Amino acid sequence: MAAKSRGRLVFGDMVRTPWTRTYAASQWRSAASTPMSDLERRISEIPLDRFRNFCIVAHVDHGKSTLSDRLLELTGTIAPGGNKQILDKLDVERERGITVKAQTCSMIYNHKGQDYLLHLVDTPGHVDFRAEVSRSYASCGGALLLVDASQGVQAQTVANFYLAFAQGLQLVPIINKVDLPSADPPRALEQMKDTFELDPAKAVLVSAKTGLNVEAILPAVIDQVPSPNGDHLKPLRLLLVDSWYSNYKGVILLVRIFDGQVKAGDYVTSFATGLRYYIGEVGIMYPNQTPQTVLRAGQVGYIYFNPGMKRSQEAKVGDTYTTVGAVRQVEPLPGFEEPKAMVFVAAFPVDPNDYSHLEDSINQVTLNDRSVTLQKESSEALGAGWRLGFLGTLHCSVFEDRLRQEHGASIIITPPTVPFKVVWNNGKEETISNPADFPDQVIGPSTYSELQEPYVSATITLPEEYLGKVIELCEGNRGEQKELSFFTATQVILKYDLPLAQLVDDFFGKLKSATKGYASLDYEEAEWRKSNIIKLQLLVNKEPVDAVARVVHYSQAERLGRQWVTKFKEHVDRQMFEVVIQATAGRRIVARETIKPFRKDVLSKLHATDVSRRRKLLEKQKEGRKKLRAVGNISIDQKAFQAFLAK
């Protein structure tokens, strides 16, 4: 641990750099005296007007990460023919072929005999990770708007365009996958012109997979994307864009320098928290962490502190930092809106003895994913667990995969639910994320005046031939049509207001099935609406199973209730007495199944047809059953709950 006085700040868990285990001030002197590398010398000679910061945005699976690889190879940042998707660092990203977290890299590119410092951000394409995209825009002056030549403009392409347009970013249109047999570049160019009013003459047609014409992209970036604004002589002003946790260095911050410069040994303060830190190291991602002596205005790089920042909650994304003493001279930058959890699940260990291991695993994963909300809860059926909040169903699925792959955790996840709002009679509003806390209609609706559920504005792009099926799917999920427009002769944009509860219930999977995978979906929060919702519960011998409770629309309660009791009956073992499984919606029992008890044949010893004796034995058995049911507790194996909650 660190000593109290500044002169004796020594940290044993810092990474072994040339100035490890030394004083913060002498760190800077040691860094300054280190000979400058060729890379750093080249960067120091590049003026601000030859900096370019840009990101790649596109719909899912349009080839962003592959294009990033080609650009890194072209600038000599990585060796050609190495690992694929070099910027996708998580196992789950490589396995699924998706980008979950925005990744950054600096490159030096020689154009017409002059060096340019380019900063690239590879962004996620899925709607769940839109917050990552909007944060990336803050560190960029332009964006490559990537469109698949065979798929054309899709829902997330539209969403990313409007997000970039609102930020005032310069867009460079790129048509990718032109080498595919099904590619139709003229159609994609026409869609970009009609939908976004982008000039087709400025578009670059490439194949990121084969490297065809990729060399034309960076000159287009230099010509079309403006250089960043900034003055390295002004007091330091930097924006915290992202952060991640290192066991050795503490929290590492990804920052964009707007004014001034920052180096090891500087004493900086946060506008959001007021906390002060000594800079331990500064550097750039090239593509991995590469230490530098100084970061100047216009650059994007990483910093970490010495002593290290130990709590990731201190690193508030969108925060402004400046040097201590310059707070009054610096105007803080506008921050970001923190993403709100939209989907909630309950998580429990498969084996209750693994609780502490699973808790450590969840805490480790959440250190690098602050958008996950965490709250402890317990269930009579499944024991101690947590209520987790996510940005969407894919975010939840990725989190679950990371727990299993990186930490070997065995976990039970309940079906996703969404928050609901209760307006009480006294006018107070309360948002409820746990169905167990939902007001019980058995008491009566007199305690509250209104129940509300969240709606989202969904944008669906699809081929015209599937329009009927998609409208039928949306209407069946309580959707309300807002707009229907053709942006080409065969492509349709359909806008619906949908309840979020329906969207998280595998709506995307149903949409893909209905359109053979050709439809794409994007959504954003719309509003809270009054709704006829009710808590659906599962009762086993009149005792509620709290882990299975769900809030559903009244029209779906009976159908879901019948599914529940039928499925649960399959996984519960027979007992010595009758087991009654019921589904209740408010005061009403909507479905019931009965599991008959094991029964001894008490009539086997009777040889004659003595009716009175037969009746007496059966009555005696019946009385014994009543007594057993009155005092016996049903024991349901946890495997029954696991099987019931499995998808």
SEDO-735452 format. One line per field, with one value per residue (C-alpha): residue number from 1; residue in one letter; x, y negated, z. Coordinates in nm, 3 decimals. Layout:
kevo = NUM:...
lumnu = A:...
east = X:...
north = Y:...
up = Z:...
END
This chain:
kevo = 1:2:3:4:5:6:7:8:9:10:11:12:13:14:15:16:17:18:19:20:21:22:23:24:25:26:27:28:29:30:31:32:33:34:35:36:37:38:39:40:41:42:43:44:45:46:47:48:49:50:51:52:53:54:55:56:57:58:59:60:61:62:63:64:65:66:67:68:69:70:71:72:73:74:75:76:77:78:79:80:81:82:83:84:85:86:87:88:89:90:91:92:93:94:95:96:97:98:99:100:101:102:103:104:105:106:107:108:109:110:111:112:113:114:115:116:117:118:119:120:121:122:123:124:125:126:127:128:129:130:131:132:133:134:135:136:137:138:139:140:141:142:143:144:145:146:147:148:149:150:151:152:153:154:155:156:157:158:159:160:161:162:163:164:165:166:167:168:169:170:171:172:173:174:175:176:177:178:179:180:181:182:183:184:185:186:187:188:189:190:191:192:193:194:195:196:197:198:199:200:201:202:203:204:205:206:207:208:209:210:211:212:213:214:215:216:217:218:219:220:221:222:223:224:225:226:227:228:229:230:231:232:233:234:235:236:237:238:239:240:241:242:243:244:245:246:247:248:249:250:251:252:253:254:255:256:257:258:259:260:261:262:263:264:265:266:267:268:269:270:271:272:273:274:275:276:277:278:279:280:281:282:283:284:285:286:287:288:289:290:291:292:293:294:295:296:297:298:299:300:301:302:303:304:305:306:307:308:309:310:311:312:313:314:315:316:317:318:319:320:321:322:323:324:325:326:327:328:329:330:331:332:333:334:335:336:337:338:339:340:341:342:343:344:345:346:347:348:349:350:351:352:353:354:355:356:357:358:359:360:361:362:363:364:365:366:367:368:369:370:371:372:373:374:375:376:377:378:379:380:381:382:383:384:385:386:387:388:389:390:391:392:393:394:395:396:397:398:399:400:401:402:403:404:405:406:407:408:409:410:411:412:413:414:415:416:417:418:419:420:421:422:423:424:425:426:427:428:429:430:431:432:433:434:435:436:437:438:439:440:441:442:443:444:445:446:447:448:449:450:451:452:453:454:455:456:457:458:459:460:461:462:463:464:465:466:467:468:469:470:471:472:473:474:475:476:477:478:479:480:481:482:483:484:485:486:487:488:489:490:491:492:493:494:495:496:497:498:499:500:501:502:503:504:505:506:507:508:509:510:511:512:513:514:515:516:517:518:519:520:521:522:523:524:525:526:527:528:529:530:531:532:533:534:535:536:537:538:539:540:541:542:543:544:545:546:547:548:549:550:551:552:553:554:555:556:557:558:559:560:561:562:563:564:565:566:567:568:569:570:571:572:573:574:575:576:577:578:579:580:581:582:583:584:585:586:587:588:589:590:591:592:593:594:595:596:597:598:599:600:601:602:603:604:605:606:607:608:609:610:611:612:613:614:615:616:617:618:619:620:621:622:623:624:625:626:627:628:629:630:631:632:633:634:635:636:637:638:639:640:641:642:643:644:645:646:647
lumnu = M:A:A:K:S:R:G:R:L:V:F:G:D:M:V:R:T:P:W:T:R:T:Y:A:A:S:Q:W:R:S:A:A:S:T:P:M:S:D:L:E:R:R:I:S:E:I:P:L:D:R:F:R:N:F:C:I:V:A:H:V:D:H:G:K:S:T:L:S:D:R:L:L:E:L:T:G:T:I:A:P:G:G:N:K:Q:I:L:D:K:L:D:V:E:R:E:R:G:I:T:V:K:A:Q:T:C:S:M:I:Y:N:H:K:G:Q:D:Y:L:L:H:L:V:D:T:P:G:H:V:D:F:R:A:E:V:S:R:S:Y:A:S:C:G:G:A:L:L:L:V:D:A:S:Q:G:V:Q:A:Q:T:V:A:N:F:Y:L:A:F:A:Q:G:L:Q:L:V:P:I:I:N:K:V:D:L:P:S:A:D:P:P:R:A:L:E:Q:M:K:D:T:F:E:L:D:P:A:K:A:V:L:V:S:A:K:T:G:L:N:V:E:A:I:L:P:A:V:I:D:Q:V:P:S:P:N:G:D:H:L:K:P:L:R:L:L:L:V:D:S:W:Y:S:N:Y:K:G:V:I:L:L:V:R:I:F:D:G:Q:V:K:A:G:D:Y:V:T:S:F:A:T:G:L:R:Y:Y:I:G:E:V:G:I:M:Y:P:N:Q:T:P:Q:T:V:L:R:A:G:Q:V:G:Y:I:Y:F:N:P:G:M:K:R:S:Q:E:A:K:V:G:D:T:Y:T:T:V:G:A:V:R:Q:V:E:P:L:P:G:F:E:E:P:K:A:M:V:F:V:A:A:F:P:V:D:P:N:D:Y:S:H:L:E:D:S:I:N:Q:V:T:L:N:D:R:S:V:T:L:Q:K:E:S:S:E:A:L:G:A:G:W:R:L:G:F:L:G:T:L:H:C:S:V:F:E:D:R:L:R:Q:E:H:G:A:S:I:I:I:T:P:P:T:V:P:F:K:V:V:W:N:N:G:K:E:E:T:I:S:N:P:A:D:F:P:D:Q:V:I:G:P:S:T:Y:S:E:L:Q:E:P:Y:V:S:A:T:I:T:L:P:E:E:Y:L:G:K:V:I:E:L:C:E:G:N:R:G:E:Q:K:E:L:S:F:F:T:A:T:Q:V:I:L:K:Y:D:L:P:L:A:Q:L:V:D:D:F:F:G:K:L:K:S:A:T:K:G:Y:A:S:L:D:Y:E:E:A:E:W:R:K:S:N:I:I:K:L:Q:L:L:V:N:K:E:P:V:D:A:V:A:R:V:V:H:Y:S:Q:A:E:R:L:G:R:Q:W:V:T:K:F:K:E:H:V:D:R:Q:M:F:E:V:V:I:Q:A:T:A:G:R:R:I:V:A:R:E:T:I:K:P:F:R:K:D:V:L:S:K:L:H:A:T:D:V:S:R:R:R:K:L:L:E:K:Q:K:E:G:R:K:K:L:R:A:V:G:N:I:S:I:D:Q:K:A:F:Q:A:F:L:A:K
east = 0.000:0.103:0.265:0.080:0.328:0.373:0.749:0.711:0.440:0.537:0.298:0.391:0.123:0.220:0.330:0.708:0.793:1.140:1.017:0.819:0.832:0.964:0.831:0.563:0.786:1.092:0.876:0.836:1.209:1.287:1.032:1.169:1.524:1.427:1.550:1.269:1.162:1.133:0.753:0.740:0.980:0.758:0.447:0.616:0.697:0.334:0.144:-0.218:-0.354:-0.229:-0.425:-0.741:-0.975:-1.242:-1.455:-1.618:-1.996:-2.228:-2.502:-2.414:-2.191:-2.116:-1.740:-1.619:-1.358:-1.224:-1.185:-1.003:-0.755:-0.686:-0.626:-0.388:-0.197:-0.189:-0.029:0.221:0.067:0.030:0.196:-0.022:-0.173:-0.190:-0.490:-0.828:-1.027:-0.723:-0.931:-1.190:-1.017:-1.287:-1.331:-1.706:-1.646:-1.429:-1.664:-1.981:-1.815:-1.954:-1.800:-1.922:-1.687:-1.553:-1.177:-0.925:-0.591:-0.352:-0.181:0.082:0.015:0.242:0.035:0.208:0.536:0.388:0.313:-0.045:-0.148:-0.476:-0.686:-0.933:-1.228:-1.398:-1.754:-2.020:-2.303:-2.580:-2.846:-2.777:-2.435:-2.543:-2.393:-2.048:-2.106:-2.221:-1.916:-1.685:-1.829:-1.711:-1.345:-1.385:-1.422:-1.560:-1.691:-1.671:-2.034:-2.000:-2.270:-2.271:-2.306:-2.528:-2.749:-2.777:-2.882:-3.021:-3.183:-2.868:-2.708:-2.997:-2.970:-2.591:-2.625:-2.868:-2.654:-2.343:-2.537:-2.659:-2.295:-2.185:-1.947:-1.818:-1.930:-1.727:-1.949:-1.786:-1.945:-1.798:-1.809:-1.813:-1.644:-1.952:-2.155:-2.472:-2.317:-2.513:-2.305:-2.526:-2.831:-2.636:-2.514:-2.867:-2.996:-2.726:-2.816:-3.193:-3.183:-2.891:-2.836:-2.468:-2.283:-2.221:-1.914:-1.739:-1.809:-1.523:-1.602:-1.390:-1.365:-1.221:-1.180:-0.962:-0.813:-0.952:-0.924:-0.874:-0.578:-0.825:-0.995:-0.724:-0.667:-1.046:-1.034:-0.748:-0.933:-1.284:-1.245:-1.139:-0.845:-0.933:-0.944:-0.716:-0.423:-0.138:-0.036:-0.368:-0.435:-0.502:-0.859:-0.920:-1.238:-1.274:-1.413:-1.387:-1.216:-1.124:-0.973:-0.626:-0.529:-0.184:-0.245:-0.596:-0.844:-0.697:-0.864:-0.905:-0.897:-0.923:-0.701:-0.887:-0.636:-0.293:-0.079:-0.042:0.262:0.369:0.401:0.125:-0.120:-0.475:-0.825:-1.171:-1.458:-1.721:-1.576:-1.322:-1.066:-0.699:-0.445:-0.080:-0.037:0.165:0.191:0.053:0.052:-0.132:-0.298:-0.067:-0.260:-0.165:-0.070:0.247:0.392:0.471:0.643:0.353:0.002:-0.082:-0.405:-0.593:-0.456:-0.650:-0.460:-0.464:-0.352:-0.335:-0.250:0.010:-0.122:-0.372:-0.745:-0.886:-1.261:-1.402:-1.697:-1.456:-1.401:-1.719:-1.737:-1.784:-1.593:-1.343:-0.997:-0.752:-0.434:-0.475:-0.477:-0.630:-0.990:-1.116:-0.954:-1.109:-1.469:-1.580:-1.686:-2.046:-2.062:-2.257:-2.595:-2.539:-2.711:-3.006:-3.075:-3.370:-3.382:-3.362:-3.291:-3.238:-2.919:-2.854:-2.567:-2.648:-2.483:-2.551:-2.198:-2.056:-2.216:-1.892:-1.707:-1.993:-2.006:-1.633:-1.683:-1.974:-1.778:-1.479:-1.691:-1.881:-1.549:-1.514:-1.886:-2.035:-2.367:-2.463:-2.663:-2.624:-2.846:-2.859:-3.181:-3.289:-3.545:-3.699:-3.674:-3.326:-3.149:-2.932:-2.869:-2.865:-3.092:-2.894:-2.991:-2.873:-2.903:-3.075:-3.110:-2.784:-2.597:-2.739:-2.642:-2.284:-2.249:-2.364:-2.116:-1.829:-1.907:-1.902:-1.595:-1.368:-1.458:-1.608:-1.921:-2.237:-2.538:-2.919:-3.067:-3.441:-3.629:-3.574:-3.824:-3.859:-3.928:-4.284:-4.420:-4.686:-4.874:-5.001:-5.319:-5.118:-4.969:-4.625:-4.466:-4.246:-4.047:-4.032:-3.776:-3.844:-4.176:-4.181:-4.224:-4.518:-4.837:-5.051:-5.391:-5.528:-5.538:-5.723:-5.636:-5.744:-5.383:-5.272:-5.441:-5.249:-4.997:-4.761:-4.517:-4.233:-4.275:-4.000:-3.996:-3.882:-3.749:-3.756:-3.603:-3.709:-3.771:-4.123:-4.219:-4.216:-4.417:-4.742:-4.573:-4.386:-4.699:-4.881:-4.593:-4.592:-4.970:-4.961:-4.711:-4.942:-4.759:-4.895:-4.795:-4.648:-4.499:-4.453:-4.225:-4.039:-3.682:-3.622:-3.859:-3.815:-3.697:-3.939:-3.884:-4.152:-4.187:-4.382:-4.435:-4.392:-4.407:-4.052:-4.178:-4.272:-3.942:-3.730:-3.943:-3.734:-3.903:-3.582:-3.563:-3.924:-3.857:-3.555:-3.761:-4.048:-3.816:-3.553:-3.294:-3.339:-3.501:-3.304:-3.422:-3.328:-3.512:-3.498:-3.691:-4.026:-4.249:-4.438:-4.799:-5.094:-5.139:-5.354:-5.071:-5.086:-4.850:-4.846:-4.733:-4.670:-4.809:-4.702:-4.950:-5.072:-4.720:-4.585:-4.255:-4.105:-3.823:-4.069:-4.304:-4.352:-4.550:-4.750:-5.031:-5.377:-5.446:-5.144:-5.189:-5.403:-5.185:-4.862:-5.014:-5.110:-4.757:-4.602:-4.797:-4.756:-4.379:-4.329:-4.522:-4.272:-3.981:-4.132:-4.098:-4.397:-4.431:-4.600:-4.896:-5.077:-4.892:-5.109:-4.940:-5.136:-5.078:-5.250:-5.304:-5.412:-5.705:-5.780:-5.638:-5.578:-5.433:-5.385:-5.206:-5.205:-4.929:-5.081:-4.908:-4.734:-4.998:-4.970:-5.211:-5.392:-5.646:-5.391:-5.443:-5.821:-5.933:-6.308:-6.531:-6.601:-6.725:-6.731:-6.376:-6.255:-6.419:-6.276:-5.918:-5.955:-6.102:-5.815:-5.563:-5.748:-5.731:-5.359:-5.313:-5.495:-5.278:-4.957:-5.057:-5.128:-4.787:-4.565:-4.352:-4.303:-3.935:-3.860:-3.511:-3.320:-3.276:-3.651:-3.616:-3.309:-3.492:-3.802:-3.603:-3.389:-3.469
north = 0.000:-0.366:-0.560:-0.872:-1.147:-1.248:-1.197:-0.827:-0.723:-0.367:-0.120:0.246:0.351:0.108:0.260:0.299:-0.009:-0.175:-0.399:-0.148:-0.183:-0.541:-0.879:-1.035:-1.336:-1.125:-0.911:-1.211:-1.289:-0.925:-0.930:-1.257:-1.123:-0.803:-0.824:-0.912:-0.624:-0.659:-0.636:-0.917:-1.132:-1.097:-1.187:-1.491:-1.630:-1.609:-1.942:-1.952:-2.027:-1.681:-1.494:-1.304:-1.136:-0.911:-0.606:-0.328:-0.291:-0.042:0.213:0.550:0.772:0.516:0.566:0.290:0.496:0.656:0.311:0.193:0.480:0.377:0.013:0.117:0.337:0.059:-0.187:0.071:0.070:0.451:0.713:0.839:1.187:1.195:1.251:1.161:0.881:0.758:0.492:0.746:0.839:1.041:1.416:1.368:1.106:1.343:1.637:1.452:1.234:0.914:0.607:0.545:0.269:-0.019:0.022:-0.242:-0.255:-0.527:-0.500:-0.702:-0.734:-0.896:-1.087:-1.287:-1.281:-1.407:-1.207:-1.216:-1.092:-0.903:-0.784:-0.505:-0.384:-0.053:-0.071:0.196:0.237:0.372:0.139:0.256:0.090:-0.244:-0.425:-0.301:-0.455:-0.794:-0.808:-0.729:-1.022:-1.263:-1.184:-1.200:-1.462:-1.225:-0.875:-0.609:-0.513:-0.153:0.024:0.388:0.395:0.705:0.602:0.229:-0.033:0.130:0.011:-0.051:-0.231:-0.479:-0.520:-0.573:-0.828:-1.046:-1.013:-1.126:-1.399:-1.542:-1.555:-1.741:-1.467:-1.460:-1.131:-0.936:-0.677:-0.334:-0.043:0.286:0.649:0.553:0.888:1.094:1.253:1.099:0.750:0.465:0.145:-0.081:0.006:-0.066:-0.400:-0.493:-0.408:-0.625:-0.915:-0.884:-0.812:-1.027:-1.270:-1.166:-1.229:-0.891:-1.043:-1.064:-0.699:-0.447:-0.093:0.168:0.529:0.540:0.918:0.922:0.572:0.449:0.065:0.023:-0.207:-0.470:-0.511:-0.697:-0.968:-1.022:-1.052:-1.308:-1.513:-1.501:-1.473:-1.800:-1.816:-1.850:-2.190:-2.262:-2.462:-2.288:-2.619:-2.657:-2.495:-2.120:-2.018:-1.649:-1.442:-1.093:-0.882:-0.529:-0.330:0.027:0.202:0.356:0.567:0.407:0.045:-0.016:-0.200:-0.300:-0.599:-0.653:-1.031:-1.291:-1.597:-1.915:-2.176:-2.174:-1.867:-1.592:-1.395:-1.162:-1.347:-1.603:-1.664:-1.663:-1.699:-1.580:-1.827:-1.562:-1.416:-1.682:-1.405:-1.467:-1.228:-1.212:-1.089:-0.765:-0.706:-0.843:-0.668:-0.574:-0.252:-0.128:0.115:0.213:-0.030:-0.212:-0.462:-0.818:-1.112:-1.351:-1.364:-1.690:-1.871:-1.679:-1.337:-1.040:-0.814:-0.643:-0.758:-0.591:-0.728:-0.659:-0.576:-0.401:-0.473:-0.163:-0.218:-0.220:-0.428:-0.725:-0.720:-0.892:-0.872:-1.221:-1.385:-1.669:-1.671:-1.960:-2.039:-2.139:-2.519:-2.569:-2.479:-2.839:-2.893:-2.583:-2.535:-2.171:-1.983:-1.863:-1.503:-1.200:-1.072:-0.757:-0.457:-0.325:0.044:0.155:0.529:0.700:1.063:1.251:1.458:1.745:1.995:2.349:2.473:2.246:2.327:2.142:1.812:1.637:1.750:1.627:1.297:1.241:1.331:1.088:0.809:0.872:0.850:0.541:0.360:0.327:0.286:0.004:0.016:0.333:0.253:0.491:0.551:0.845:1.042:1.380:1.640:1.913:2.151:2.067:1.911:1.598:1.424:1.090:0.871:0.754:0.472:0.465:0.239:0.516:0.891:0.926:0.737:0.987:1.285:1.153:1.096:1.453:1.591:1.391:1.529:1.885:1.850:1.623:1.740:2.090:1.980:2.196:1.968:1.976:1.674:1.603:1.479:1.104:0.855:0.479:0.205:0.089:-0.228:-0.245:-0.570:-0.553:-0.723:-0.998:-1.095:-0.947:-0.749:-0.444:-0.246:0.126:0.357:0.671:0.849:0.967:0.599:0.544:0.444:0.747:0.728:0.971:0.678:0.479:0.189:-0.069:-0.149:-0.267:-0.472:-0.364:-0.111:-0.204:-0.012:-0.141:-0.165:-0.190:-0.335:-0.049:-0.100:0.211:0.227:0.523:0.640:0.563:0.932:0.987:0.676:0.864:1.111:0.836:0.620:0.930:0.997:0.636:0.623:0.959:0.805:0.511:0.276:-0.053:-0.147:-0.497:-0.509:-0.298:-0.422:-0.278:-0.407:-0.198:-0.008:0.312:0.197:0.079:-0.119:-0.035:-0.231:-0.089:-0.177:0.151:0.241:0.308:0.624:0.770:0.666:0.853:1.166:1.285:1.040:1.011:1.390:1.404:1.116:1.296:1.616:1.432:1.261:1.538:1.313:1.017:0.774:0.548:0.377:0.063:-0.092:-0.378:-0.469:-0.637:-0.690:-0.533:-0.439:-0.335:0.039:0.325:0.529:0.793:1.013:1.376:1.618:1.989:2.163:2.508:2.640:2.281:2.152:1.892:1.962:1.612:1.663:1.734:1.433:1.211:0.899:0.953:0.790:0.912:1.053:1.288:1.413:1.719:1.844:1.800:1.952:2.272:2.294:2.252:2.521:2.773:2.713:2.712:3.039:3.212:3.131:3.196:3.546:3.729:3.705:3.913:3.675:3.482:3.177:2.900:2.657:2.338:2.016:1.710:1.370:1.135:1.304:1.543:1.893:1.917:2.271:2.585:2.917:3.197:3.449:3.766:3.914:4.247:4.492:4.825:5.092:5.153:5.388:5.648:5.865:5.887:6.204:6.194:5.919:5.771:5.422:5.282:5.402:5.259:4.923:4.914:4.965:4.698:4.448:4.516:4.450:4.132:4.002:4.077:3.878:3.577:3.588:3.620:3.329:3.115:3.171:3.263:3.005:3.049:3.075:2.962:3.027:2.722:2.906:2.868:2.488:2.492:2.698:2.477:2.153:2.291:2.141
up = 0.000:-0.042:0.241:0.363:0.275:-0.086:-0.077:0.006:-0.243:-0.328:-0.490:-0.508:-0.758:-1.034:-1.365:-1.401:-1.607:-1.585:-1.299:-1.089:-0.708:-0.717:-0.617:-0.840:-0.917:-0.997:-1.227:-1.455:-1.446:-1.530:-1.817:-1.950:-1.950:-2.137:-2.498:-2.740:-2.964:-3.344:-3.313:-3.056:-3.259:-3.568:-3.366:-3.206:-3.552:-3.674:-3.627:-3.511:-3.861:-3.970:-3.699:-3.802:-3.550:-3.704:-3.627:-3.829:-3.786:-3.951:-3.897:-3.739:-3.956:-4.230:-4.184:-3.946:-3.758:-4.078:-4.236:-3.919:-3.964:-4.326:-4.226:-3.946:-4.194:-4.453:-4.208:-4.077:-3.727:-3.737:-3.956:-4.243:-4.220:-3.839:-3.613:-3.751:-3.582:-3.387:-3.208:-3.082:-2.757:-2.576:-2.638:-2.673:-2.949:-3.151:-3.095:-3.199:-3.462:-3.308:-3.145:-2.790:-2.673:-2.882:-2.935:-3.038:-3.217:-3.337:-3.677:-3.867:-4.240:-4.497:-4.756:-5.033:-4.842:-4.513:-4.195:-4.061:-3.715:-3.753:-3.461:-3.540:-3.329:-3.412:-3.276:-3.198:-3.449:-3.226:-3.086:-2.726:-2.739:-2.886:-2.584:-2.693:-3.038:-2.905:-2.671:-2.964:-3.161:-2.888:-2.961:-3.342:-3.614:-3.876:-3.939:-4.207:-4.275:-4.387:-4.589:-4.703:-5.085:-5.069:-4.772:-4.841:-4.585:-4.269:-3.946:-3.744:-4.042:-4.029:-3.649:-3.660:-3.941:-3.744:-3.430:-3.623:-3.806:-3.473:-3.348:-3.665:-3.781:-4.139:-4.299:-4.555:-4.732:-4.781:-4.972:-4.844:-4.963:-5.333:-5.412:-5.314:-5.598:-5.448:-5.420:-5.578:-5.527:-5.749:-5.534:-5.210:-5.352:-5.456:-5.105:-4.944:-5.172:-5.120:-4.745:-4.627:-4.920:-4.934:-5.260:-5.435:-5.608:-5.268:-5.181:-5.177:-5.299:-5.118:-5.009:-4.656:-4.674:-4.988:-4.938:-5.271:-5.301:-4.920:-4.993:-5.126:-4.785:-4.588:-4.855:-4.850:-4.468:-4.489:-4.755:-4.603:-4.222:-4.052:-3.813:-3.441:-3.271:-2.975:-2.840:-2.657:-2.491:-2.304:-1.961:-1.976:-2.065:-2.134:-2.172:-2.023:-2.309:-2.167:-1.892:-1.805:-1.505:-1.472:-1.171:-1.170:-1.268:-1.135:-1.358:-1.696:-1.866:-2.240:-2.291:-2.566:-2.507:-2.613:-2.484:-2.325:-2.278:-2.016:-1.903:-1.621:-1.288:-1.360:-1.074:-1.214:-1.074:-1.181:-1.233:-1.149:-0.826:-0.719:-0.653:-0.736:-0.885:-0.994:-1.351:-1.352:-1.728:-2.055:-2.390:-2.708:-2.826:-3.105:-3.114:-2.756:-2.479:-2.591:-2.335:-2.451:-2.284:-2.349:-2.501:-2.684:-2.775:-3.044:-2.944:-2.806:-2.565:-2.229:-1.885:-1.547:-1.205:-0.936:-0.679:-0.903:-0.915:-0.742:-0.782:-1.135:-1.003:-0.971:-1.348:-1.464:-1.843:-1.989:-1.701:-1.764:-1.602:-1.571:-1.377:-1.014:-0.996:-1.342:-1.251:-1.275:-1.617:-1.775:-1.891:-1.837:-2.151:-2.193:-2.071:-2.186:-2.082:-1.878:-2.043:-1.842:-1.782:-1.998:-1.920:-1.580:-1.489:-1.165:-1.142:-0.900:-0.858:-0.969:-0.648:-0.345:-0.219:-0.525:-0.419:-0.316:-0.632:-0.853:-0.664:-0.729:-1.097:-1.140:-0.968:-1.197:-1.515:-1.396:-1.331:-1.710:-1.782:-1.578:-1.765:-1.569:-1.254:-0.961:-0.660:-0.419:-0.378:-0.245:-0.344:-0.131:-0.423:-0.554:-0.256:-0.254:-0.585:-0.767:-0.975:-1.279:-1.516:-1.881:-2.186:-2.386:-2.434:-2.634:-2.360:-2.106:-2.323:-2.371:-1.994:-1.924:-2.182:-2.029:-1.682:-1.816:-2.042:-1.841:-1.489:-1.534:-1.347:-1.339:-1.326:-1.349:-1.531:-1.514:-1.825:-1.888:-1.748:-1.792:-1.536:-1.469:-1.314:-1.041:-0.979:-0.620:-0.500:-0.329:-0.670:-0.600:-0.887:-0.830:-1.089:-1.011:-1.172:-0.965:-1.033:-0.669:-0.561:-0.799:-0.608:-0.532:-0.699:-0.438:-0.195:-0.459:-0.689:-0.431:-0.329:-0.676:-0.946:-1.257:-1.390:-1.675:-1.895:-2.117:-2.496:-2.757:-3.109:-3.332:-3.687:-3.904:-4.253:-4.467:-4.825:-4.950:-4.991:-4.611:-4.524:-4.447:-4.210:-4.022:-3.977:-3.848:-3.602:-3.475:-3.436:-3.251:-3.009:-2.925:-3.163:-3.296:-3.651:-3.692:-4.040:-4.352:-4.630:-4.930:-4.959:-5.272:-5.499:-5.294:-4.947:-4.678:-4.357:-4.101:-3.776:-3.482:-3.117:-2.928:-2.557:-2.437:-2.261:-2.601:-2.756:-2.497:-2.538:-2.837:-3.077:-3.281:-3.322:-3.439:-3.681:-3.831:-3.871:-4.041:-4.292:-4.342:-4.180:-4.418:-4.171:-3.938:-3.621:-3.431:-3.138:-2.889:-2.577:-2.644:-2.339:-2.049:-2.127:-1.914:-1.947:-1.822:-1.671:-1.402:-1.201:-1.311:-1.039:-1.014:-0.704:-0.587:-0.329:-0.283:-0.204:-0.454:-0.633:-0.616:-0.868:-1.149:-1.104:-1.410:-1.499:-1.820:-2.012:-1.908:-2.257:-2.232:-1.876:-1.958:-2.245:-2.050:-1.736:-1.925:-2.072:-1.727:-1.545:-1.831:-1.848:-1.470:-1.431:-1.662:-1.429:-1.082:-0.935:-0.790:-0.412:-0.143:-0.163:-0.434:-0.579:-0.723:-0.966:-1.040:-1.231:-1.085:-1.243:-0.966:-0.788:-1.072:-1.118:-1.493:-1.519:-1.309:-1.329:-1.070:-1.006:-0.859:-0.551:-0.521:-0.408:-0.228:-0.342:-0.010:-0.175:-0.287:0.025:-0.027:-0.197:-0.144:-0.274:0.065:-0.028:0.327:0.398:0.067:0.141:0.493:0.369:0.098:0.348:0.587:0.307:0.214:0.573:0.584:0.260:0.411:0.723:0.514:0.290:0.598:0.760:0.461:0.276:-0.096:-0.188:-0.543:-0.668:-0.800:-1.129:-1.183:-1.163:-1.388:-1.650:-1.623:-1.660:-1.945:-2.284
END
